[in-house]
Amino acid sequence: MRRILLTLVLVSAAGVASAQTKPNPAGTIGSADAKVRLQTLGYKNVHDLRRGPDGQWVGKATRGNIEKSVTVSPKGSVVAR
């Protein structure tokens, strides 16, 4: 009886723990992904990244000794201004 009760407690605790983790929704990227994407395209000194309400990452980065405002879409495309 104790084994069954212990098993039920462990299974329910594992279910609660797994319910608290939230994977990224399909098609979105995190801040680390946005930074790596920018660095892959030759940007350096990536900073001030913040996610907008539309899911885009906006920040600053340097390319060719010129600091630019950069935007990374949820799909990973980059626009620099």
N, C-alpha and C positions, 0 to 999 in steps of 0.2 A: 504494500500500500504506500509506504514512504517513497519507494522508487517511482511509482507512477505520479505521485504528487510532486516530487522533485523534478521529474521530467516535464510535467505540465508548467511548472514555474519557470524553468529554463527556456522552454519553447516560447512562452508568452513574453519573457524578457527579451529574447532575441527578436521577436516580431516588433516590439516597441522600438528597439534600437535601430532596426532596419527602416522603420517608418520615419525616423527622424532625419535620415540622410536624404538629400535632394540632389539627384544628378542634374547636370545641365540639360535644359530642354534641347531637343534635336535642332540642329542648325545654329546654335549659339556658341560663342567662344567666351572664355574667361579673360581676365586681365593679363595673366601670364601668356596665354595664347596670342593675345593682341600684341604684346611686347615682342614675343618671338617672331611674329609675322613681320613687324616693322624692322626688326634687326636683320631678318633674312633679306629684306629689300634694301639694305644698306643704311638704314637709319641708326644713329647712335644717340646716346644720352636721352633715352626715352623717359619722360617723366610726366607727372600730373595726369595720369590716365584716370578717367572716370567714366562710368557708364551712364548714358542718357536714358530717358524714359522709353526711347524707341529701340533700346538694345545696342546702340552704337557706342563704341569706345572713342572718346575724344581726349587728346592730350597734345603734348609738345615733343618734338624730336628734331635732331640735327642731322642734316645730310649735306655734304659738301660745304661744311663750315657755315651753313645757313640754318637758323632755327625756323621750323615751320609748325603750323598747327596741323595735326593729323587726325583723321577719322578712320576707324576700322569698323566696317559693317559687321553684323552678326554672322555673315557668311565668310568674312575674312578679306573682303576687298578693301583697298586703301585709297584714300583721297588726301592729298596734301595741299595746303594753301600757304 
